[in-house]
Amino acid sequence: MGQARILVAEDEFIIAADLCETVKEAGFSVEGPHADISSAMLACQKSRPDLAILDIRLDDGIVYPLAQKLMDDHVPVIFHSGQISEDEVRSRFPEAQSLRKPCPPSVMIDAVNQGLIEAH
């Protein structure tokens, strides 16, 4: 198996760049960053990611429909947000992980590895 592909959907440029770099440095392939749901959805239709890191609010709305589609396709999701409570995410998507911004790189990579292990 090759590198796991991680989809990153984040609309804040600095956070997106940092997140993509963290994921690349950990040895994963990065799809993104996508600042809006429509471009992230298009990327998923072209090639299914192995895991997705999603900010909850993107430029064109709330990411829940994309998250649901990914989970329906058995793609693990990590919500990465500073705006929504983990309890809200957990009640809506109990199978997803939720990390608050700012999230230390080591915690993010641990969550990515955990999500990939649980998916297989």
HELIX and SHEET records of a PDB file:
HELIX    1   1 PHE A   13  GLU A   25  1                                  13    
HELIX    2   2 ILE A   37  LYS A   46  1                                  10    
HELIX    3   3 TYR A   64  ASP A   72  1                                   9    
HELIX    4   4 GLU A   86  ARG A   92  1                                   7    
HELIX    5   5 PRO A  105  ALA A  119  1                                  15    
SHEET    1   A 5 SER A  29  HIS A  34  0                                        
SHEET    2   A 5 ARG A   5  ALA A   9  1                                        
SHEET    3   A 5 LEU A  51  LEU A  54  1                                        
SHEET    4   A 5 VAL A  77  SER A  81  1                                        
SHEET    5   A 5 GLN A  97  ARG A 100  1                                        
SHEET    1   B 2 ARG A  57  LEU A  58  0                                        
SHEET    2   B 2 GLY A  61  ILE A  62 -1                                        
END                                                                             
